[in-house]
Amino acid sequence: MLPNNGLMVIGDWGTSVSRFYLCRFNQQRITVLARSQGRGIKHISDPQACFFELCQGWFDQHGSLPVFLIGTVGADIGWKKSPYVACPTDPHQLVDNAISFNAQGINITILPGVTCTNIHGLPDIMRGEETQLFGFLSQCQPQKEHLVCLPGTHTKWALLNNQQIQSFVTSPVGELFEVLCHHSVLLNPSIHQRACEMSFTQGLQIGMGANSNLLHTLFATRSLQVINNMDNNQAAGYLSGLLIGADVKAAMQDFHLFTQVSVIGSDYICSLYVQAFNHIGIANTLFSSEEATILGLQTLVSSHWEDPISA
């Protein structure tokens, strides 16, 4: 039986941001009681100190609580390295390959990532998104192959079948946008959080064009500012649309069942991908990344506590 009246801490600790939740686990369901957010793995040098800085108050109030973490925290650049589970995979395989350790009297469990050989015959990896996919499956349970897009720093296109993750492809759209903003002549770092809609649509149409080539249309981010007097925010919109359009077009080529796509992520970045899907008439359904993460951890924690040895 789970100690401390079912209280636990769960966390999605990614590359760019960390999100932690004080939860109650009761009758195989997680209820969030409090939230804490901080920096991602790439922004810190001491994950243990960062974790306790954000969560110590919960332990002070409730004592020693079990902790379940997903994401880059388990990568080779994270806190403790957890393995990768090969596709096709299900929640039980993730739980069976989790690692546990003690830090300042707290038992920490880090769930593994997932790997596959993608459609291009190349190795691919994910950490964190697999939990969101299992959260999605716990609610939707598609009866046939289904494609899910998880936009973000490293956008994932995942093929689901038989309640398993079959395979996936990663496109580092968000990271490429950030690198080009901060380390190229194409664009100055933008203080604006939302892309210019008109220039975004222009970039999207070019990126999705049948004969368009990303490398041959990328430099227009710069030349549109010089020749057409685009300002920096408009150019950022063009670049964002171009990258997302090229990503969606590539996914259409990679996956044969491109008639309906489920999208898991934050509202803003998902809205940009939805524009791309609507532009080509692809039906789509949105799911909150936080909801998918919590439901996925609910599924994984339930699998963990079904084990009489663990309980």
NORZIGI-V541365 format. One record per pair of residues at least 12 apart in sequence whose ideal C-beta (glycine too) atoms are under 10 Angstrom apart, sorted by sequence separation. I is the first residue (numbers start at 1). J is the second residue. If there is no record, write none. Layout:
((I,J) (I,J))
This chain:
((9,21) (10,22) (21,33) (22,34) (23,35) (38,50) (55,67) (70,82) (82,94) (85,97) (98,110) (99,111) (113,125) (114,126) (115,127) (136,148) (146,158) (147,159) (148,160) (156,168) (157,169) (158,170) (223,235) (261,273) (274,286) (8,21) (9,22) (10,23) (21,34) (22,35) (38,51) (69,82) (84,97) (85,98) (98,111) (99,112) (113,126) (114,127) (146,159) (147,160) (156,169) (157,170) (177,190) (222,235) (225,238) (248,261) (261,274) (273,286) (8,22) (9,23) (20,34) (21,35) (22,36) (83,97) (95,109) (97,111) (98,112) (113,127) (114,128) (136,150) (145,159) (146,160) (155,169) (156,170) (157,171) (203,217) (206,220) (221,235) (224,238) (263,277) (270,284) (7,22) (8,23) (10,25) (20,35) (21,36) (36,51) (38,53) (39,54) (82,97) (83,98) (97,112) (112,127) (113,128) (114,129) (133,148) (145,160) (146,161) (155,170) (156,171) (220,235) (221,236) (224,239) (261,276) (271,286) (7,23) (8,24) (19,35) (20,36) (21,37) (38,54) (51,67) (82,98) (83,99) (95,111) (96,112) (97,113) (111,127) (113,129) (114,130) (132,148) (144,160) (145,161) (154,170) (155,171) (221,237) (261,277) (270,286) (6,23) (7,24) (8,25) (19,36) (20,37) (36,53) (37,54) (38,55) (82,99) (94,111) (95,112) (110,127) (111,128) (113,130) (114,131) (133,150) (144,161) (145,162) (148,165) (154,171) (155,172) (203,220) (221,238) (222,239) (260,277) (270,287) (6,24) (7,25) (18,36) (19,37) (20,38) (36,54) (51,69) (81,99) (82,100) (94,112) (112,130) (113,131) (132,150) (142,160) (143,161) (144,162) (150,168) (154,172) (155,173) (177,195) (202,220) (203,221) (220,238) (221,239) (270,288) (5,24) (6,25) (7,26) (18,37) (19,38) (36,55) (80,99) (93,112) (94,113) (111,130) (114,133) (129,148) (141,160) (142,161) (143,162) (153,172) (154,173) (155,174) (220,239) (221,240) (258,277) (267,286) (270,289) (4,24) (5,25) (6,26) (10,30) (17,37) (18,38) (36,56) (80,100) (91,111) (94,114) (111,131) (130,150) (140,160) (142,162) (143,163) (146,166) (148,168) (150,170) (151,171) (152,172) (153,173) (154,174) (155,175) (269,289) (5,26) (6,27) (17,38) (18,39) (19,40) (34,55) (36,57) (80,101) (93,114) (129,150) (142,163) (145,166) (147,168) (152,173) (153,174) (154,175) (203,224) (217,238) (218,239) (221,242) (261,282) (262,283) (263,284) (264,285) (265,286) (267,288) (2,24) (8,30) (10,32) (17,39) (18,40) (36,58) (47,69) (51,73) (79,101) (128,150) (136,158) (141,163) (149,171) (151,173) (152,174) (153,175) (154,176) (199,221) (202,224) (220,242) (221,243) (251,273) (258,280) (259,281) (260,282) (261,283) (262,284) (263,285) (264,286) (265,287) (266,288) (267,289) (2,25) (6,29) (16,39) (17,40) (18,41) (34,57) (50,73) (80,103) (89,112) (129,152) (133,156) (137,160) (151,174) (152,175) (153,176) (259,282) (260,283) (261,284) (262,285) (263,286) (264,287) (265,288) (266,289) (2,26) (6,30) (16,40) (17,41) (34,58) (70,94) (74,98) (79,103) (126,150) (128,152) (132,156) (136,160) (153,177) (218,242) (258,282) (259,283) (260,284) (261,285) (262,286) (263,287) (264,288) (265,289) (266,290) (6,31) (9,34) (11,36) (12,37) (13,38) (15,40) (16,41) (17,42) (18,43) (33,58) (47,72) (74,99) (89,114) (129,154) (133,158) (137,162) (138,163) (153,178) (199,224) (217,242) (218,243) (244,269) (248,273) (251,276) (260,285) (262,287) (264,289) (265,290) (7,33) (11,37) (13,39) (14,40) (15,41) (16,42) (17,43) (18,44) (47,73) (85,111) (88,114) (89,115) (128,154) (129,155) (130,156) (132,158) (134,160) (137,163) (247,273) (263,289) (9,36) (11,38) (13,40) (14,41) (15,42) (16,43) (34,61) (68,95) (82,109) (83,110) (85,112) (87,114) (89,116) (127,154) (129,156) (133,160) (137,164) (245,272) (248,275) (249,276) (264,291) (265,292) (13,41) (14,42) (15,43) (51,79) (70,98) (80,108) (82,110) (84,112) (85,113) (86,114) (87,115) (88,116) (126,154) (128,156) (130,158) (137,165) (202,230) (214,242) (217,245) (218,246) (244,272) (248,276) (252,280) (264,292) (18,47) (33,62) (50,79) (69,98) (79,108) (81,110) (82,111) (83,112) (84,113) (85,114) (86,115) (87,116) (125,154) (129,158) (134,163) (199,228) (214,243) (217,246) (240,269) (243,272) (244,273) (247,276) (248,277) (264,293) (41,71) (42,72) (47,77) (68,98) (80,110) (82,112) (83,113) (84,114) (85,115) (86,116) (87,117) (126,156) (134,164) (212,242) (245,275) (246,276) (252,282) (262,292) (13,44) (20,51) (40,71) (41,72) (47,78) (48,79) (79,110) (81,112) (82,113) (84,115) (85,116) (86,117) (87,118) (133,164) (134,165) (199,230) (203,234) (207,238) (214,245) (215,246) (241,272) (244,275) (245,276) (248,279) (249,280) (18,50) (40,72) (41,73) (47,79) (48,80) (68,100) (78,110) (83,115) (84,116) (124,156) (126,158) (133,165) (186,218) (199,231) (202,234) (203,235) (206,238) (207,239) (214,246) (240,272) (244,276) (248,280) (264,296) (18,51) (22,55) (40,73) (41,74) (46,79) (47,80) (67,100) (186,219) (203,236) (204,237) (207,240) (208,241) (212,245) (213,246) (214,247) (13,47) (20,54) (21,55) (41,75) (44,78) (66,100) (184,218) (185,219) (186,220) (187,221) (196,230) (199,233) (200,234) (203,237) (204,238) (207,241) (208,242) (212,246) (241,275) (245,279) (248,282) (19,54) (20,55) (22,57) (42,77) (44,79) (73,108) (74,109) (75,110) (130,165) (133,168) (184,219) (186,221) (187,222) (196,231) (199,234) (202,237) (203,238) (206,241) (207,242) (214,249) (237,272) (241,276) (245,280) (18,54) (22,58) (41,77) (42,78) (67,103) (74,110) (94,130) (129,165) (185,221) (186,222) (196,232) (198,234) (199,235) (200,236) (201,237) (202,238) (203,239) (204,240) (205,241) (206,242) (207,243) (208,244) (209,245) (214,250) (13,50) (18,55) (21,58) (22,59) (41,78) (73,110) (74,111) (87,124) (94,131) (184,221) (185,222) (186,223) (188,225) (196,233) (197,234) (199,236) (200,237) (201,238) (203,240) (204,241) (205,242) (207,244) (208,245) (209,246) (212,249) (13,51) (20,58) (30,68) (40,78) (41,79) (64,102) (73,111) (74,112) (75,113) (119,157) (130,168) (176,214) (180,218) (184,222) (186,224) (187,225) (195,233) (196,234) (199,237) (200,238) (203,241) (204,242) (207,245) (208,246) (241,279) (22,61) (67,106) (68,107) (69,108) (70,109) (71,110) (74,113) (84,123) (87,126) (91,130) (118,157) (126,165) (129,168) (186,225) (192,231) (194,233) (195,234) (196,235) (198,237) (199,238) (200,239) (202,241) (203,242) (204,243) (206,245) (207,246) (208,247) (210,249) (11,51) (22,62) (64,104) (66,106) (67,107) (68,108) (69,109) (70,110) (71,111) (91,131) (94,134) (119,159) (181,221) (192,232) (195,235) (196,236) (197,237) (198,238) (199,239) (200,240) (201,241) (202,242) (203,243) (204,244) (205,245) (206,246) (207,247) (208,248) (209,249) (13,54) (25,66) (64,105) (65,106) (66,107) (67,108) (68,109) (69,110) (70,111) (72,113) (84,125) (89,130) (118,159) (129,170) (180,221) (191,232) (192,233) (195,236) (196,237) (199,240) (200,241) (203,244) (204,245) (207,248) (208,249) (9,51) (23,65) (63,105) (64,106) (65,107) (66,108) (67,109) (68,110) (69,111) (70,112) (71,113) (84,126) (91,133) (114,156) (116,158) (126,168) (176,218) (190,232) (191,233) (192,234) (194,236) (195,237) (196,238) (199,241) (200,242) (203,245) (204,246) (207,249) (208,250) (11,54) (22,65) (25,68) (63,106) (64,107) (66,109) (67,110) (68,111) (70,113) (84,127) (87,130) (91,134) (116,159) (124,167) (125,168) (189,232) (190,233) (194,237) (195,238) (198,241) (199,242) (202,245) (203,246) (207,250) (11,55) (89,133) (90,134) (91,135) (114,158) (124,168) (126,170) (188,232) (192,236) (195,239) (196,240) (197,241) (200,244) (201,245) (204,248) (208,252) (9,54) (23,68) (59,104) (82,127) (85,130) (89,134) (124,169) (125,170) (187,232) (188,233) (190,235) (191,236) (192,237) (195,240) (196,241) (200,245) (9,55) (59,105) (84,130) (91,137) (124,170) (187,233) (190,236) (194,240) (195,241) (20,67) (21,68) (59,106) (90,137) (91,138) (122,169) (188,235) (189,236) (190,237) (56,104) (119,167) (122,170) (187,235) (188,236) (9,58) (20,69) (78,127) (116,165) (118,167) (119,168) (120,169) (186,235) (187,236) (190,239) (195,244) (8,58) (9,59) (56,106) (75,125) (116,166) (117,167) (118,168) (119,169) (186,236) (190,240) (7,58) (18,69) (52,103) (55,106) (114,165) (116,167) (118,169) (181,232) (187,238) (19,71) (51,103) (52,104) (75,127) (116,168) (118,170) (186,238) (187,239) (9,62) (18,71) (51,104) (74,127) (75,128) (114,167) (115,168) (116,169) (186,239) (7,61) (8,62) (17,71) (18,72) (52,106) (73,127) (74,128) (114,168) (116,170) (181,235) (7,62) (18,73) (48,103) (51,106) (71,126) (72,127) (73,128) (181,236) (184,239) (7,63) (9,65) (10,66) (11,67) (13,69) (14,70) (15,71) (16,72) (47,103) (48,104) (71,127) (72,128) (180,236) (5,62) (8,65) (9,66) (10,67) (11,68) (12,69) (13,70) (14,71) (15,72) (51,108) (70,127) (71,128) (4,62) (7,65) (8,66) (9,67) (10,68) (11,69) (12,70) (13,71) (14,72) (15,73) (70,128) (71,129) (181,239) (4,63) (6,65) (7,66) (8,67) (9,68) (10,69) (11,70) (12,71) (13,72) (14,73) (69,128) (70,129) (71,130) (177,236) (180,239) (181,240) (3,63) (4,64) (8,68) (9,69) (10,70) (11,71) (12,72) (13,73) (15,75) (48,108) (70,130) (71,131) (3,64) (4,65) (12,73) (13,74) (14,75) (70,131) (3,65) (4,66) (11,73) (13,75) (15,77) (70,132) (177,239) (2,65) (3,66) (15,78) (68,131) (176,239) (177,240) (180,243) (2,66) (14,78) (13,78) (177,242) (13,79) (174,240) (177,243) (173,240) (176,243) (177,244) (204,272) (208,276) (174,243) (207,276) (173,243) (174,244) (87,158) (88,159) (93,164) (94,165) (172,243) (173,244) (176,247) (204,275) (205,276) (208,279) (87,159) (88,160) (90,162) (91,163) (93,165) (171,243) (200,272) (204,276) (208,280) (88,161) (90,163) (91,164) (171,244) (173,246) (195,268) (88,162) (90,164) (91,165) (173,247) (194,268) (201,275) (205,279) (88,163) (89,164) (90,165) (171,246) (172,247) (173,248) (193,268) (200,275) (201,276) (204,279) (88,164) (89,165) (171,247) (200,276) (87,164) (88,165) (89,166) (171,248) (194,271) (195,272) (87,165) (88,166) (169,247) (194,272) (197,275) (201,279) (87,166) (88,167) (171,250) (85,165) (87,167) (171,251) (72,153) (87,168) (169,250) (72,154) (169,251) (171,254) (169,254) (41,127) (169,255) (167,254) (155,243) (167,255) (155,244) (157,247) (157,248) (155,247) (151,244) (155,248) (157,250) (157,251) (159,254) (174,269) (151,247) (155,251) (159,255) (173,269) (9,106) (11,108) (13,110) (157,254) (158,255) (159,256) (149,247) (157,255) (159,257) (9,108) (10,109) (11,110) (149,248) (173,272) (173,273) (8,109) (157,258) (149,251) (160,262) (147,251) (157,261) (158,262) (158,264) (147,254) (147,255) (156,264) (147,256) (156,265) (145,255) (147,257) (155,265) (42,153) (145,256) (146,257) (147,258) (15,127) (145,257) (147,259) (149,261) (150,262) (151,263) (152,264) (14,127) (15,128) (40,153) (144,257) (147,260) (148,261) (149,262) (150,263) (151,264) (152,265) (13,127) (14,128) (146,260) (147,261) (148,262) (149,263) (150,264) (151,265) (152,266) (155,269) (12,127) (13,128) (14,129) (146,261) (147,262) (148,263) (149,264) (150,265) (151,266) (12,128) (146,262) (148,264) (149,265) (153,269) (12,129) (151,268) (152,269) (142,260) (151,269) (152,270) (155,273) (12,131) (150,269) (151,270) (12,132) (142,262) (150,270) (151,271) (10,131) (149,270) (151,272) (140,262) (151,273) (150,273) (151,274) (149,273) (149,274) (151,276) (136,262) (149,276) (136,264) (149,277) (133,262) (135,264) (133,264) (132,264) (42,175) (132,265) (119,253) (120,254) (119,254) (129,264) (147,282) (149,284) (16,152) (17,153) (118,254) (119,255) (129,265) (15,152) (16,153) (119,256) (148,285) (150,287) (152,289) (14,152) (15,153) (16,154) (151,289) (14,153) (15,154) (148,287) (150,289) (14,154) (150,292) (148,292) (140,285) (140,287) (139,287) (136,285) (136,287) (135,287) (139,291) (135,288) (139,292) (135,289) (138,292) (132,287) (135,290) (136,291) (137,292) (132,288) (135,291) (136,292) (139,295) (132,289) (135,292) (138,295) (16,174) (132,290) (134,292) (135,293) (137,295) (138,296) (15,174) (16,175) (132,291) (133,292) (134,293) (135,294) (136,295) (137,296) (15,175) (129,289) (132,292) (135,295) (136,296) (138,298) (139,299) (128,289) (131,292) (132,293) (134,295) (135,296) (138,299) (16,178) (131,293) (132,294) (134,296) (135,297) (137,299) (129,292) (131,294) (132,295) (133,296) (134,297) (135,298) (129,293) (131,295) (132,296) (134,298) (135,299) (138,302) (128,293) (131,296) (132,297) (134,299) (135,300) (130,296) (131,297) (134,300) (129,296) (131,298) (128,296) (131,299) (131,300) (134,303) (130,300) (111,296) (111,297) (111,300) (111,301) (109,300) (109,301) (111,304) (109,304) (109,310) (94,296) (98,300) (95,299) (91,296) (94,299) (95,300) (98,303) (94,300) (95,301) (98,304) (92,299) (95,302) (96,303) (91,299) (92,300) (95,303) (96,304) (90,299) (91,300) (94,303) (95,304) (91,301) (93,303) (94,304) (95,305) (100,310) (91,302) (92,303) (95,306) (96,307) (91,303) (92,304) (95,307) (90,303) (91,304) (92,306) (92,307) (95,310) (71,293) (70,293) (70,296) (70,297) (69,297) (68,297) (70,300) (68,300) (68,301) (66,301) (68,304) (66,304) (66,305) (66,310) (35,290) (32,290) (32,294) (31,294) (30,294) (30,295) (29,295) (30,297) (31,298) (30,298) (21,290) (29,298) (30,299) (19,289) (28,298) (19,290) (23,294) (28,299) (30,301) (21,293) (25,297) (29,301) (30,302) (21,294) (25,298) (28,301) (29,302) (19,293) (23,297) (28,302) (19,294) (23,298) (27,302) (28,303) (21,297) (25,301) (12,289) (25,302) (28,305) (12,290) (23,301) (28,306) (25,304) (12,292) (25,305) (12,293) (11,293) (12,294) (10,293) (10,294) (12,296) (12,297) (10,296) (11,297) (10,297) (10,298) (8,297) (10,300) (10,301) (8,301) (8,305) (2,301) (6,305) (2,304) (2,305) (1,305) (2,310) (2,311) (1,311))
